[in-house]
Amino acid sequence: QRMVREVDHLVLVGSRLVEERERLGSPVLCGSAVLSAADIALASLLFPLVLPPEMESRFLPLEDVPPHMQARVLQIRATPAGQYALEMFRNHYAASMLPL
């Protein structure tokens, strides 16, 4: 139960940061045009909660996760924080990965 609350809190705070970024019209969390530690930290913290599709070849694919956890991943992906994390992996991290 505590873990669920902590995850919910992380997603809530991350979503608030993303909503503030959108309100300000900034491409990144800290208001500049350059990716910052805040962007990388949020995406990294949310990685196991959103399971980015771009990372399936290196990590667990969503379809291999138990159904109740798949539902939770999809729920978190739908939040502003989840969408931002997926965007970070799609646009920055996955593109920089070396092939296996």
Jmol script that loads the backbone (N, CA, C; Angstrom):
load data "model"
ATOM      1  N   GLN A   1       0.831  -1.195   0.000  1.00  0.00           N
ATOM      2  CA  GLN A   1       0.000   0.000   0.000  1.00  0.00           C
ATOM      3  C   GLN A   1       0.873   1.256   0.000  1.00  0.00           C
ATOM      4  N   ARG A   2       1.935   1.249   0.799  1.00  0.00           N
ATOM      5  CA  ARG A   2       2.809   2.421   0.841  1.00  0.00           C
ATOM      6  C   ARG A   2       3.484   2.644  -0.515  1.00  0.00           C
ATOM      7  N   MET A   3       3.913   1.558  -1.151  1.00  0.00           N
ATOM      8  CA  MET A   3       4.563   1.673  -2.460  1.00  0.00           C
ATOM      9  C   MET A   3       3.609   2.304  -3.480  1.00  0.00           C
ATOM     10  N   VAL A   4       2.344   1.911  -3.444  1.00  0.00           N
ATOM     11  CA  VAL A   4       1.346   2.473  -4.354  1.00  0.00           C
ATOM     12  C   VAL A   4       1.212   3.973  -4.106  1.00  0.00           C
ATOM     13  N   ARG A   5       1.182   4.378  -2.848  1.00  0.00           N
ATOM     14  CA  ARG A   5       1.086   5.812  -2.521  1.00  0.00           C
ATOM     15  C   ARG A   5       2.314   6.566  -3.010  1.00  0.00           C
ATOM     16  N   GLU A   6       3.490   5.968  -2.850  1.00  0.00           N
ATOM     17  CA  GLU A   6       4.717   6.632  -3.287  1.00  0.00           C
ATOM     18  C   GLU A   6       4.747   6.793  -4.815  1.00  0.00           C
ATOM     19  N   VAL A   7       4.326   5.767  -5.523  1.00  0.00           N
ATOM     20  CA  VAL A   7       4.251   5.850  -6.985  1.00  0.00           C
ATOM     21  C   VAL A   7       3.246   6.920  -7.395  1.00  0.00           C
ATOM     22  N   ASP A   8       2.084   6.910  -6.773  1.00  0.00           N
ATOM     23  CA  ASP A   8       1.070   7.924  -7.081  1.00  0.00           C
ATOM     24  C   ASP A   8       1.600   9.329  -6.827  1.00  0.00           C
ATOM     25  N   HIS A   9       2.351   9.496  -5.739  1.00  0.00           N
ATOM     26  CA  HIS A   9       2.915  10.808  -5.410  1.00  0.00           C
ATOM     27  C   HIS A   9       3.935  11.239  -6.472  1.00  0.00           C
ATOM     28  N   LEU A  10       4.801  10.320  -6.877  1.00  0.00           N
ATOM     29  CA  LEU A  10       5.784  10.626  -7.913  1.00  0.00           C
ATOM     30  C   LEU A  10       5.095  11.053  -9.206  1.00  0.00           C
ATOM     31  N   VAL A  11       4.076  10.311  -9.603  1.00  0.00           N
ATOM     32  CA  VAL A  11       3.355  10.628 -10.842  1.00  0.00           C
ATOM     33  C   VAL A  11       2.645  11.973 -10.708  1.00  0.00           C
ATOM     34  N   LEU A  12       2.063  12.244  -9.557  1.00  0.00           N
ATOM     35  CA  LEU A  12       1.375  13.516  -9.328  1.00  0.00           C
ATOM     36  C   LEU A  12       2.343  14.694  -9.400  1.00  0.00           C
ATOM     37  N   VAL A  13       3.462  14.604  -8.691  1.00  0.00           N
ATOM     38  CA  VAL A  13       4.442  15.693  -8.695  1.00  0.00           C
ATOM     39  C   VAL A  13       5.042  15.863 -10.096  1.00  0.00           C
ATOM     40  N   GLY A  14       5.377  14.741 -10.734  1.00  0.00           N
ATOM     41  CA  GLY A  14       5.904  14.822 -12.100  1.00  0.00           C
ATOM     42  C   GLY A  14       4.910  15.455 -13.048  1.00  0.00           C
ATOM     43  N   SER A  15       3.645  15.101 -12.907  1.00  0.00           N
ATOM     44  CA  SER A  15       2.603  15.681 -13.769  1.00  0.00           C
ATOM     45  C   SER A  15       2.460  17.175 -13.541  1.00  0.00           C
ATOM     46  N   ARG A  16       2.571  17.599 -12.299  1.00  0.00           N
ATOM     47  CA  ARG A  16       2.503  19.040 -12.015  1.00  0.00           C
ATOM     48  C   ARG A  16       3.661  19.790 -12.666  1.00  0.00           C
ATOM     49  N   LEU A  17       4.857  19.202 -12.611  1.00  0.00           N
ATOM     50  CA  LEU A  17       6.016  19.823 -13.262  1.00  0.00           C
ATOM     51  C   LEU A  17       5.802  19.936 -14.767  1.00  0.00           C
ATOM     52  N   VAL A  18       5.283  18.882 -15.358  1.00  0.00           N
ATOM     53  CA  VAL A  18       5.040  18.876 -16.806  1.00  0.00           C
ATOM     54  C   VAL A  18       3.959  19.893 -17.170  1.00  0.00           C
ATOM     55  N   GLU A  19       2.911  19.962 -16.375  1.00  0.00           N
ATOM     56  CA  GLU A  19       1.849  20.941 -16.645  1.00  0.00           C
ATOM     57  C   GLU A  19       2.366  22.367 -16.531  1.00  0.00           C
ATOM     58  N   GLU A  20       3.255  22.625 -15.570  1.00  0.00           N
ATOM     59  CA  GLU A  20       3.850  23.957 -15.432  1.00  0.00           C
ATOM     60  C   GLU A  20       4.739  24.261 -16.640  1.00  0.00           C
ATOM     61  N   ARG A  21       5.495  23.267 -17.091  1.00  0.00           N
ATOM     62  CA  ARG A  21       6.328  23.427 -18.289  1.00  0.00           C
ATOM     63  C   ARG A  21       5.458  23.801 -19.481  1.00  0.00           C
ATOM     64  N   GLU A  22       4.335  23.108 -19.627  1.00  0.00           N
ATOM     65  CA  GLU A  22       3.427  23.397 -20.746  1.00  0.00           C
ATOM     66  C   GLU A  22       2.827  24.793 -20.615  1.00  0.00           C
ATOM     67  N   ARG A  23       2.480  25.183 -19.395  1.00  0.00           N
ATOM     68  CA  ARG A  23       1.911  26.514 -19.168  1.00  0.00           C
ATOM     69  C   ARG A  23       2.890  27.603 -19.581  1.00  0.00           C
ATOM     70  N   LEU A  24       4.174  27.352 -19.308  1.00  0.00           N
ATOM     71  CA  LEU A  24       5.215  28.316 -19.652  1.00  0.00           C
ATOM     72  C   LEU A  24       5.646  28.223 -21.116  1.00  0.00           C
ATOM     73  N   GLY A  25       5.230  27.175 -21.798  1.00  0.00           N
ATOM     74  CA  GLY A  25       5.612  26.991 -23.191  1.00  0.00           C
ATOM     75  C   GLY A  25       7.046  26.541 -23.382  1.00  0.00           C
ATOM     76  N   SER A  26       7.603  25.901 -22.374  1.00  0.00           N
ATOM     77  CA  SER A  26       8.994  25.460 -22.434  1.00  0.00           C
ATOM     78  C   SER A  26       9.084  24.033 -22.968  1.00  0.00           C
ATOM     79  N   PRO A  27      10.123  23.727 -23.736  1.00  0.00           N
ATOM     80  CA  PRO A  27      10.287  22.356 -24.220  1.00  0.00           C
ATOM     81  C   PRO A  27      10.831  21.401 -23.148  1.00  0.00           C
ATOM     82  N   VAL A  28      11.376  21.950 -22.065  1.00  0.00           N
ATOM     83  CA  VAL A  28      11.957  21.136 -20.995  1.00  0.00           C
ATOM     84  C   VAL A  28      11.480  21.626 -19.633  1.00  0.00           C
ATOM     85  N   LEU A  29      11.752  20.866 -18.594  1.00  0.00           N
ATOM     86  CA  LEU A  29      11.198  21.171 -17.270  1.00  0.00           C
ATOM     87  C   LEU A  29      11.745  22.438 -16.630  1.00  0.00           C
ATOM     88  N   CYS A  30      13.000  22.766 -16.865  1.00  0.00           N
ATOM     89  CA  CYS A  30      13.599  23.911 -16.169  1.00  0.00           C
ATOM     90  C   CYS A  30      13.506  25.227 -16.922  1.00  0.00           C
ATOM     91  N   GLY A  31      12.710  25.278 -17.970  1.00  0.00           N
ATOM     92  CA  GLY A  31      12.437  26.550 -18.624  1.00  0.00           C
ATOM     93  C   GLY A  31      13.434  26.997 -19.658  1.00  0.00           C
ATOM     94  N   SER A  32      14.541  26.310 -19.792  1.00  0.00           N
ATOM     95  CA  SER A  32      15.480  26.681 -20.848  1.00  0.00           C
ATOM     96  C   SER A  32      15.184  25.819 -22.075  1.00  0.00           C
ATOM     97  N   ALA A  33      16.007  25.916 -23.066  1.00  0.00           N
ATOM     98  CA  ALA A  33      15.811  25.104 -24.269  1.00  0.00           C
ATOM     99  C   ALA A  33      16.695  23.864 -24.240  1.00  0.00           C
ATOM    100  N   VAL A  34      17.414  23.668 -23.122  1.00  0.00           N
ATOM    101  CA  VAL A  34      18.384  22.585 -23.010  1.00  0.00           C
ATOM    102  C   VAL A  34      17.893  21.550 -22.004  1.00  0.00           C
ATOM    103  N   LEU A  35      18.009  20.292 -22.382  1.00  0.00           N
ATOM    104  CA  LEU A  35      17.672  19.199 -21.485  1.00  0.00           C
ATOM    105  C   LEU A  35      18.474  19.343 -20.197  1.00  0.00           C
ATOM    106  N   SER A  36      17.824  19.154 -19.050  1.00  0.00           N
ATOM    107  CA  SER A  36      18.509  19.332 -17.774  1.00  0.00           C
ATOM    108  C   SER A  36      18.465  18.055 -16.950  1.00  0.00           C
ATOM    109  N   ALA A  37      19.115  18.104 -15.797  1.00  0.00           N
ATOM    110  CA  ALA A  37      19.100  16.976 -14.874  1.00  0.00           C
ATOM    111  C   ALA A  37      17.672  16.669 -14.428  1.00  0.00           C
ATOM    112  N   ALA A  38      16.826  17.681 -14.345  1.00  0.00           N
ATOM    113  CA  ALA A  38      15.432  17.458 -13.936  1.00  0.00           C
ATOM    114  C   ALA A  38      14.697  16.599 -14.954  1.00  0.00           C
ATOM    115  N   ASP A  39      14.905  16.855 -16.234  1.00  0.00           N
ATOM    116  CA  ASP A  39      14.267  16.064 -17.289  1.00  0.00           C
ATOM    117  C   ASP A  39      14.746  14.614 -17.247  1.00  0.00           C
ATOM    118  N   ILE A  40      16.049  14.451 -17.116  1.00  0.00           N
ATOM    119  CA  ILE A  40      16.634  13.111 -17.084  1.00  0.00           C
ATOM    120  C   ILE A  40      16.194  12.368 -15.830  1.00  0.00           C
ATOM    121  N   ALA A  41      16.153  13.061 -14.691  1.00  0.00           N
ATOM    122  CA  ALA A  41      15.738  12.420 -13.440  1.00  0.00           C
ATOM    123  C   ALA A  41      14.287  11.963 -13.504  1.00  0.00           C
ATOM    124  N   LEU A  42      13.396  12.811 -13.988  1.00  0.00           N
ATOM    125  CA  LEU A  42      11.985  12.417 -14.062  1.00  0.00           C
ATOM    126  C   LEU A  42      11.809  11.222 -14.990  1.00  0.00           C
ATOM    127  N   ALA A  43      12.424  11.261 -16.157  1.00  0.00           N
ATOM    128  CA  ALA A  43      12.313  10.136 -17.096  1.00  0.00           C
ATOM    129  C   ALA A  43      12.902   8.861 -16.490  1.00  0.00           C
ATOM    130  N   SER A  44      14.009   8.985 -15.793  1.00  0.00           N
ATOM    131  CA  SER A  44      14.648   7.819 -15.183  1.00  0.00           C
ATOM    132  C   SER A  44      13.805   7.219 -14.072  1.00  0.00           C
ATOM    133  N   LEU A  45      13.225   8.067 -13.237  1.00  0.00           N
ATOM    134  CA  LEU A  45      12.369   7.578 -12.153  1.00  0.00           C
ATOM    135  C   LEU A  45      11.120   6.891 -12.684  1.00  0.00           C
ATOM    136  N   LEU A  46      10.614   7.393 -13.795  1.00  0.00           N
ATOM    137  CA  LEU A  46       9.378   6.828 -14.349  1.00  0.00           C
ATOM    138  C   LEU A  46       9.619   5.652 -15.287  1.00  0.00           C
ATOM    139  N   PHE A  47      10.876   5.412 -15.657  1.00  0.00           N
ATOM    140  CA  PHE A  47      11.171   4.329 -16.603  1.00  0.00           C
ATOM    141  C   PHE A  47      10.496   3.002 -16.252  1.00  0.00           C
ATOM    142  N   PRO A  48      10.665   2.470 -15.028  1.00  0.00           N
ATOM    143  CA  PRO A  48      10.047   1.164 -14.737  1.00  0.00           C
ATOM    144  C   PRO A  48       8.529   1.226 -14.631  1.00  0.00           C
ATOM    145  N   LEU A  49       7.984   2.426 -14.575  1.00  0.00           N
ATOM    146  CA  LEU A  49       6.535   2.594 -14.442  1.00  0.00           C
ATOM    147  C   LEU A  49       5.850   2.778 -15.787  1.00  0.00           C
ATOM    148  N   VAL A  50       6.602   3.172 -16.814  1.00  0.00           N
ATOM    149  CA  VAL A  50       6.008   3.380 -18.147  1.00  0.00           C
ATOM    150  C   VAL A  50       6.522   2.383 -19.189  1.00  0.00           C
ATOM    151  N   LEU A  51       7.610   1.690 -18.883  1.00  0.00           N
ATOM    152  CA  LEU A  51       8.191   0.709 -19.807  1.00  0.00           C
ATOM    153  C   LEU A  51       8.165   1.205 -21.256  1.00  0.00           C
ATOM    154  N   PRO A  52       9.015   2.174 -21.590  1.00  0.00           N
ATOM    155  CA  PRO A  52       8.992   2.758 -22.937  1.00  0.00           C
ATOM    156  C   PRO A  52       9.124   1.693 -24.028  1.00  0.00           C
ATOM    157  N   PRO A  53       8.252   1.739 -25.028  1.00  0.00           N
ATOM    158  CA  PRO A  53       8.316   0.753 -26.121  1.00  0.00           C
ATOM    159  C   PRO A  53       9.674   0.724 -26.817  1.00  0.00           C
ATOM    160  N   GLU A  54      10.346   1.860 -26.892  1.00  0.00           N
ATOM    161  CA  GLU A  54      11.656   1.927 -27.551  1.00  0.00           C
ATOM    162  C   GLU A  54      12.704   1.087 -26.836  1.00  0.00           C
ATOM    163  N   MET A  55      12.452   0.725 -25.599  1.00  0.00           N
ATOM    164  CA  MET A  55      13.435   0.001 -24.797  1.00  0.00           C
ATOM    165  C   MET A  55      13.125  -1.486 -24.679  1.00  0.00           C
ATOM    166  N   GLU A  56      12.093  -1.963 -25.369  1.00  0.00           N
ATOM    167  CA  GLU A  56      11.673  -3.361 -25.229  1.00  0.00           C
ATOM    168  C   GLU A  56      12.751  -4.359 -25.614  1.00  0.00           C
ATOM    169  N   SER A  57      13.620  -4.017 -26.530  1.00  0.00           N
ATOM    170  CA  SER A  57      14.663  -4.963 -26.940  1.00  0.00           C
ATOM    171  C   SER A  57      15.706  -5.170 -25.843  1.00  0.00           C
ATOM    172  N   ARG A  58      15.805  -4.226 -24.921  1.00  0.00           N
ATOM    173  CA  ARG A  58      16.791  -4.313 -23.844  1.00  0.00           C
ATOM    174  C   ARG A  58      16.170  -4.641 -22.491  1.00  0.00           C
ATOM    175  N   PHE A  59      14.906  -4.368 -22.345  1.00  0.00           N
ATOM    176  CA  PHE A  59      14.229  -4.577 -21.075  1.00  0.00           C
ATOM    177  C   PHE A  59      12.924  -5.322 -21.298  1.00  0.00           C
ATOM    178  N   LEU A  60      12.121  -5.402 -20.287  1.00  0.00           N
ATOM    179  CA  LEU A  60      10.880  -6.166 -20.303  1.00  0.00           C
ATOM    180  C   LEU A  60       9.818  -5.521 -21.194  1.00  0.00           C
ATOM    181  N   PRO A  61       9.312  -6.250 -22.200  1.00  0.00           N
ATOM    182  CA  PRO A  61       8.211  -5.721 -23.013  1.00  0.00           C
ATOM    183  C   PRO A  61       6.913  -5.716 -22.208  1.00  0.00           C
ATOM    184  N   LEU A  62       6.054  -4.780 -22.508  1.00  0.00           N
ATOM    185  CA  LEU A  62       4.795  -4.646 -21.784  1.00  0.00           C
ATOM    186  C   LEU A  62       3.983  -5.936 -21.810  1.00  0.00           C
ATOM    187  N   GLU A  63       3.968  -6.635 -22.928  1.00  0.00           N
ATOM    188  CA  GLU A  63       3.154  -7.850 -23.013  1.00  0.00           C
ATOM    189  C   GLU A  63       3.664  -8.985 -22.120  1.00  0.00           C
ATOM    190  N   ASP A  64       4.888  -8.872 -21.619  1.00  0.00           N
ATOM    191  CA  ASP A  64       5.422  -9.884 -20.701  1.00  0.00           C
ATOM    192  C   ASP A  64       5.134  -9.575 -19.234  1.00  0.00           C
ATOM    193  N   VAL A  65       4.499  -8.453 -18.980  1.00  0.00           N
ATOM    194  CA  VAL A  65       4.153  -8.034 -17.622  1.00  0.00           C
ATOM    195  C   VAL A  65       2.781  -8.629 -17.273  1.00  0.00           C
ATOM    196  N   PRO A  66       2.578  -9.049 -16.025  1.00  0.00           N
ATOM    197  CA  PRO A  66       1.259  -9.567 -15.632  1.00  0.00           C
ATOM    198  C   PRO A  66       0.145  -8.553 -15.935  1.00  0.00           C
ATOM    199  N   PRO A  67      -1.050  -9.043 -16.290  1.00  0.00           N
ATOM    200  CA  PRO A  67      -2.149  -8.157 -16.711  1.00  0.00           C
ATOM    201  C   PRO A  67      -2.462  -7.012 -15.741  1.00  0.00           C
ATOM    202  N   HIS A  68      -2.454  -7.267 -14.436  1.00  0.00           N
ATOM    203  CA  HIS A  68      -2.774  -6.178 -13.493  1.00  0.00           C
ATOM    204  C   HIS A  68      -1.704  -5.090 -13.521  1.00  0.00           C
ATOM    205  N   MET A  69      -0.455  -5.474 -13.806  1.00  0.00           N
ATOM    206  CA  MET A  69       0.614  -4.484 -13.903  1.00  0.00           C
ATOM    207  C   MET A  69       0.574  -3.770 -15.254  1.00  0.00           C
ATOM    208  N   GLN A  70       0.155  -4.474 -16.310  1.00  0.00           N
ATOM    209  CA  GLN A  70      -0.011  -3.831 -17.613  1.00  0.00           C
ATOM    210  C   GLN A  70      -1.001  -2.679 -17.500  1.00  0.00           C
ATOM    211  N   ALA A  71      -2.091  -2.921 -16.786  1.00  0.00           N
ATOM    212  CA  ALA A  71      -3.113  -1.880 -16.608  1.00  0.00           C
ATOM    213  C   ALA A  71      -2.527  -0.673 -15.893  1.00  0.00           C
ATOM    214  N   ARG A  72      -1.688  -0.921 -14.897  1.00  0.00           N
ATOM    215  CA  ARG A  72      -1.074   0.176 -14.139  1.00  0.00           C
ATOM    216  C   ARG A  72      -0.089   0.950 -15.019  1.00  0.00           C
ATOM    217  N   VAL A  73       0.692   0.241 -15.816  1.00  0.00           N
ATOM    218  CA  VAL A  73       1.631   0.904 -16.731  1.00  0.00           C
ATOM    219  C   VAL A  73       0.865   1.794 -17.705  1.00  0.00           C
ATOM    220  N   LEU A  74      -0.206   1.277 -18.274  1.00  0.00           N
ATOM    221  CA  LEU A  74      -1.004   2.064 -19.221  1.00  0.00           C
ATOM    222  C   LEU A  74      -1.634   3.275 -18.545  1.00  0.00           C
ATOM    223  N   GLN A  75      -2.057   3.105 -17.291  1.00  0.00           N
ATOM    224  CA  GLN A  75      -2.629   4.219 -16.528  1.00  0.00           C
ATOM    225  C   GLN A  75      -1.579   5.317 -16.326  1.00  0.00           C
ATOM    226  N   ILE A  76      -0.373   4.928 -15.962  1.00  0.00           N
ATOM    227  CA  ILE A  76       0.689   5.915 -15.726  1.00  0.00           C
ATOM    228  C   ILE A  76       1.138   6.545 -17.049  1.00  0.00           C
ATOM    229  N   ARG A  77       1.204   5.754 -18.106  1.00  0.00           N
ATOM    230  CA  ARG A  77       1.555   6.309 -19.423  1.00  0.00           C
ATOM    231  C   ARG A  77       0.592   7.416 -19.844  1.00  0.00           C
ATOM    232  N   ALA A  78      -0.649   7.336 -19.421  1.00  0.00           N
ATOM    233  CA  ALA A  78      -1.675   8.308 -19.825  1.00  0.00           C
ATOM    234  C   ALA A  78      -1.582   9.630 -19.071  1.00  0.00           C
ATOM    235  N   THR A  79      -0.788   9.696 -18.007  1.00  0.00           N
ATOM    236  CA  THR A  79      -0.666  10.930 -17.228  1.00  0.00           C
ATOM    237  C   THR A  79       0.297  11.891 -17.918  1.00  0.00           C
ATOM    238  N   PRO A  80       0.240  13.174 -17.574  1.00  0.00           N
ATOM    239  CA  PRO A  80       1.221  14.108 -18.146  1.00  0.00           C
ATOM    240  C   PRO A  80       2.664  13.674 -17.877  1.00  0.00           C
ATOM    241  N   ALA A  81       2.946  13.186 -16.675  1.00  0.00           N
ATOM    242  CA  ALA A  81       4.306  12.739 -16.356  1.00  0.00           C
ATOM    243  C   ALA A  81       4.686  11.531 -17.197  1.00  0.00           C
ATOM    244  N   GLY A  82       3.775  10.591 -17.339  1.00  0.00           N
ATOM    245  CA  GLY A  82       4.039   9.408 -18.149  1.00  0.00           C
ATOM    246  C   GLY A  82       4.274   9.758 -19.602  1.00  0.00           C
ATOM    247  N   GLN A  83       3.462  10.658 -20.131  1.00  0.00           N
ATOM    248  CA  GLN A  83       3.628  11.094 -21.514  1.00  0.00           C
ATOM    249  C   GLN A  83       4.983  11.770 -21.710  1.00  0.00           C
ATOM    250  N   TYR A  84       5.385  12.578 -20.737  1.00  0.00           N
ATOM    251  CA  TYR A  84       6.662  13.273 -20.828  1.00  0.00           C
ATOM    252  C   TYR A  84       7.823  12.283 -20.784  1.00  0.00           C
ATOM    253  N   ALA A  85       7.752  11.304 -19.886  1.00  0.00           N
ATOM    254  CA  ALA A  85       8.809  10.290 -19.799  1.00  0.00           C
ATOM    255  C   ALA A  85       8.914   9.525 -21.115  1.00  0.00           C
ATOM    256  N   LEU A  86       7.777   9.125 -21.678  1.00  0.00           N
ATOM    257  CA  LEU A  86       7.792   8.415 -22.950  1.00  0.00           C
ATOM    258  C   LEU A  86       8.412   9.288 -24.051  1.00  0.00           C
ATOM    259  N   GLU A  87       8.072  10.568 -24.033  1.00  0.00           N
ATOM    260  CA  GLU A  87       8.634  11.510 -25.010  1.00  0.00           C
ATOM    261  C   GLU A  87      10.155  11.619 -24.851  1.00  0.00           C
ATOM    262  N   MET A  88      10.614  11.676 -23.605  1.00  0.00           N
ATOM    263  CA  MET A  88      12.057  11.763 -23.351  1.00  0.00           C
ATOM    264  C   MET A  88      12.776  10.535 -23.901  1.00  0.00           C
ATOM    265  N   PHE A  89      12.238   9.349 -23.645  1.00  0.00           N
ATOM    266  CA  PHE A  89      12.880   8.140 -24.154  1.00  0.00           C
ATOM    267  C   PHE A  89      12.799   8.065 -25.672  1.00  0.00           C
ATOM    268  N   ARG A  90      11.680   8.440 -26.225  1.00  0.00           N
ATOM    269  CA  ARG A  90      11.501   8.392 -27.680  1.00  0.00           C
ATOM    270  C   ARG A  90      12.456   9.366 -28.379  1.00  0.00           C
ATOM    271  N   ASN A  91      12.560  10.573 -27.859  1.00  0.00           N
ATOM    272  CA  ASN A  91      13.311  11.622 -28.552  1.00  0.00           C
ATOM    273  C   ASN A  91      14.780  11.741 -28.168  1.00  0.00           C
ATOM    274  N   HIS A  92      15.138  11.223 -26.998  1.00  0.00           N
ATOM    275  CA  HIS A  92      16.517  11.461 -26.536  1.00  0.00           C
ATOM    276  C   HIS A  92      17.280  10.172 -26.229  1.00  0.00           C
ATOM    277  N   TYR A  93      16.744   9.369 -25.375  1.00  0.00           N
ATOM    278  CA  TYR A  93      17.505   8.225 -24.891  1.00  0.00           C
ATOM    279  C   TYR A  93      17.615   7.112 -25.928  1.00  0.00           C
ATOM    280  N   ALA A  94      16.507   6.644 -26.438  1.00  0.00           N
ATOM    281  CA  ALA A  94      16.535   5.505 -27.360  1.00  0.00           C
ATOM    282  C   ALA A  94      17.362   5.818 -28.604  1.00  0.00           C
ATOM    283  N   ALA A  95      17.318   7.043 -29.067  1.00  0.00           N
ATOM    284  CA  ALA A  95      18.064   7.426 -30.264  1.00  0.00           C
ATOM    285  C   ALA A  95      19.574   7.375 -30.032  1.00  0.00           C
ATOM    286  N   SER A  96      20.007   7.482 -28.778  1.00  0.00           N
ATOM    287  CA  SER A  96      21.420   7.489 -28.492  1.00  0.00           C
ATOM    288  C   SER A  96      21.982   6.122 -28.115  1.00  0.00           C
ATOM    289  N   MET A  97      21.131   5.100 -28.066  1.00  0.00           N
ATOM    290  CA  MET A  97      21.562   3.760 -27.670  1.00  0.00           C
ATOM    291  C   MET A  97      22.408   3.121 -28.768  1.00  0.00           C
ATOM    292  N   LEU A  98      23.456   2.456 -28.341  1.00  0.00           N
ATOM    293  CA  LEU A  98      24.251   1.676 -29.275  1.00  0.00           C
ATOM    294  C   LEU A  98      23.564   0.355 -29.532  1.00  0.00           C
ATOM    295  N   PRO A  99      23.690  -0.199 -30.722  1.00  0.00           N
ATOM    296  CA  PRO A  99      23.062  -1.499 -30.989  1.00  0.00           C
ATOM    297  C   PRO A  99      23.685  -2.585 -30.113  1.00  0.00           C
ATOM    298  N   LEU A 100      22.895  -3.602 -29.812  1.00  0.00           N
ATOM    299  CA  LEU A 100      23.405  -4.734 -29.019  1.00  0.00           C
ATOM    300  C   LEU A 100      24.344  -5.577 -29.840  1.00  0.00           C
TER     301      LEU A 100
END
end "model"
wireframe off; spacefill off
backbone 0.3
color backbone group
